[in-house]
Amino acid sequence: MDGWLHTGDVGVLDADGYLTIVDRIKNMIIRGGENIYPKEIEAVLEQHDAVLEAAVIGVPHEIYGEVPAAYVVAYPGTSLTAAELLELCRGNLTKIKIPTAIYIVP
């Protein structure tokens, strides 16, 4: 890839050089033939009071093809665990849509 990281995100640079992510090239995760939309999982994660941002991506899986994984940013000064977020997902999503991993990032 010649030094570039291809994320699949679609962005726009403004006149000041700031990048705004506006969409994804690939808006669907296909897990074992089932279609999963990352936005649906992100919306559930963002229901948690401590979640500032959430992004869900498809990661390769040898049996299912892809599975969802979540990257979450917490509001400054709040505490958040992956276990809390998994519990939230279990209460609001079907089993195939629950992220197989949740990473809390700064």
NUTI-757868 format. One line per field, with one value per residue (C-alpha): residue in three letters; x, y, z. Coordinates in nm, 4 decimals. Example, Ala and Ser with C-alpha at 12.3 -4.5 7.8 and 13.67 -1.06 7.14 Angstrom:
<nodes>
residuo = c(ALA / SER) $
px = c(1.2300 / 1.3670) $
py = c(-0.4500 / -0.1060) $
pz = c(0.7800 / 0.7140) $
</nodes>
This chain:
<nodes>
residuo = c(MET / ASP / GLY / TRP / LEU / HIS / THR / GLY / ASP / VAL / GLY / VAL / LEU / ASP / ALA / ASP / GLY / TYR / LEU / THR / ILE / VAL / ASP / ARG / ILE / LYS / ASN / MET / ILE / ILE / ARG / GLY / GLY / GLU / ASN / ILE / TYR / PRO / LYS / GLU / ILE / GLU / ALA / VAL / LEU / GLU / GLN / HIS / ASP / ALA / VAL / LEU / GLU / ALA / ALA / VAL / ILE / GLY / VAL / PRO / HIS / GLU / ILE / TYR / GLY / GLU / VAL / PRO / ALA / ALA / TYR / VAL / VAL / ALA / TYR / PRO / GLY / THR / SER / LEU / THR / ALA / ALA / GLU / LEU / LEU / GLU / LEU / CYS / ARG / GLY / ASN / LEU / THR / LYS / ILE / LYS / ILE / PRO / THR / ALA / ILE / TYR / ILE / VAL / PRO) $
px = c(0.0000 / 0.3038 / 0.2900 / -0.0810 / -0.3373 / -0.6593 / -0.9384 / -1.2384 / -1.3512 / -1.4679 / -1.3564 / -1.3570 / -1.0728 / -1.1888 / -1.0073 / -0.8072 / -0.6882 / -0.9174 / -1.0434 / -1.4074 / -1.5117 / -1.8490 / -1.9112 / -1.7604 / -1.6988 / -1.8152 / -2.1121 / -2.1873 / -2.0274 / -2.1212 / -2.1034 / -2.1720 / -2.4130 / -2.5927 / -2.5745 / -2.4741 / -2.4722 / -2.2035 / -2.4188 / -2.6760 / -2.4139 / -2.2537 / -2.5933 / -2.6335 / -2.2814 / -2.3407 / -2.6411 / -2.3941 / -2.3473 / -1.9665 / -1.9297 / -1.8125 / -1.7618 / -1.7901 / -1.6750 / -1.7524 / -1.5549 / -1.5565 / -1.2545 / -1.1611 / -1.2830 / -1.1890 / -1.5389 / -1.7818 / -1.5833 / -1.6156 / -1.7238 / -1.7873 / -1.5324 / -1.5832 / -1.3490 / -1.4862 / -1.3712 / -1.4976 / -1.5700 / -1.2772 / -1.3062 / -1.5417 / -1.4763 / -1.5837 / -1.5222 / -1.5646 / -1.7752 / -2.0286 / -2.0545 / -2.0920 / -2.3776 / -2.5433 / -2.5058 / -2.6450 / -2.9568 / -3.0140 / -2.8768 / -2.9254 / -2.6445 / -2.4784 / -2.4485 / -2.2692 / -1.9074 / -1.6563 / -1.4161 / -1.4525 / -1.1445 / -1.1545 / -0.9106 / -0.7935) $
py = c(0.0000 / 0.2220 / 0.3808 / 0.4596 / 0.3200 / 0.2483 / 0.2601 / 0.2700 / 0.6020 / 0.8858 / 1.2295 / 1.5922 / 1.8395 / 2.1945 / 2.5150 / 2.5054 / 2.1500 / 1.9819 / 1.6364 / 1.5469 / 1.1829 / 1.1777 / 0.8151 / 0.4751 / 0.3100 / -0.0172 / 0.0329 / -0.3301 / -0.6220 / -0.9647 / -1.2218 / -1.5728 / -1.4417 / -1.2039 / -0.8302 / -0.6089 / -0.2306 / -0.0736 / 0.2370 / 0.0251 / -0.1054 / 0.2384 / 0.3882 / 0.1353 / 0.1993 / 0.5745 / 0.5319 / 0.4888 / 0.8185 / 0.7855 / 0.7224 / 1.0197 / 0.8307 / 0.4765 / 0.3160 / -0.0401 / -0.2209 / -0.5663 / -0.7775 / -1.0962 / -1.4254 / -1.7659 / -1.9141 / -1.6212 / -1.4087 / -1.0964 / -1.0129 / -0.6719 / -0.5079 / -0.1726 / 0.1123 / 0.3490 / 0.6858 / 0.7887 / 1.1422 / 1.2869 / 1.2226 / 0.9271 / 0.5606 / 0.2967 / -0.0741 / -0.3086 / -0.5324 / -0.2503 / -0.1924 / -0.5625 / -0.5807 / -0.2823 / -0.4532 / -0.7820 / -0.6003 / -0.4141 / -0.6184 / -0.9642 / -1.2070 / -1.1811 / -0.8018 / -0.8036 / -0.6965 / -0.9752 / -0.7196 / -0.3725 / -0.1524 / 0.1617 / 0.4095 / 0.7534) $
pz = c(0.0000 / -0.0371 / 0.3096 / 0.3058 / 0.5475 / 0.3602 / 0.6195 / 0.3868 / 0.5334 / 0.3098 / 0.4216 / 0.3168 / 0.3714 / 0.4443 / 0.3494 / 0.6754 / 0.6142 / 0.8698 / 0.7776 / 0.8437 / 0.8094 / 0.6368 / 0.5445 / 0.4798 / 0.1471 / 0.2955 / 0.5283 / 0.5967 / 0.7777 / 0.6439 / 0.9208 / 0.7973 / 0.5338 / 0.7737 / 0.7015 / 0.9930 / 0.9746 / 1.1975 / 1.2595 / 1.4429 / 1.6868 / 1.7220 / 1.8132 / 2.0957 / 2.2286 / 2.2203 / 2.4526 / 2.7396 / 2.9240 / 2.9261 / 2.5505 / 2.3455 / 2.0182 / 1.8888 / 1.5664 / 1.4608 / 1.1944 / 1.0422 / 1.1286 / 0.9445 / 1.0900 / 0.9512 / 0.9874 / 0.9541 / 0.7094 / 0.9241 / 1.2777 / 1.4360 / 1.6654 / 1.8376 / 1.9200 / 2.1822 / 2.3191 / 2.6635 / 2.7757 / 2.9719 / 3.3445 / 3.3084 / 3.3643 / 3.1199 / 3.0793 / 2.7880 / 3.0134 / 3.0680 / 2.6952 / 2.6191 / 2.8674 / 2.6989 / 2.3611 / 2.4908 / 2.6103 / 2.2842 / 1.9932 / 1.8485 / 1.9210 / 1.5783 / 1.6137 / 1.9495 / 1.8975 / 1.9450 / 2.0926 / 2.2395 / 2.2646 / 2.4763 / 2.3281 / 2.4468) $
</nodes>
